[in-house]
Amino acid sequence: MIHEVWIPPVHRDLTGGLERVQVEAATVSALVAALDARFPGIAARLTRDGKLRPGIAIAIDGVLSPRGLRQRLHAPCEIHFVPAMAGG
């Protein structure tokens, strides 16, 4: 299945400025691997020790996923990697 992946502005330096890309994958883990094959270095920014980095969440069709990289993607989805916001 092909998914629409929205790239956060902080990571667009790796995608040549692309804000969204299409990726084929059956799980979020496979999706990150496919992104990294296409845009080297993005997996290191999104993951650490086999998990999503602290401060990064994943939203699938507008719903935050508690399963992280283990989340299966059963139908074409819109996927957002959501970085934590800081400030005061």
Secondary structure, 3 states (H helix, E strand, C coil): CEEEEECCHHHCCCCCCCCEEEEECCEHHHHHHHHHHHCCCHHHHHEECCEECCCEEEEECCEECCCHHHCECCCCCEEEEEECCCCC
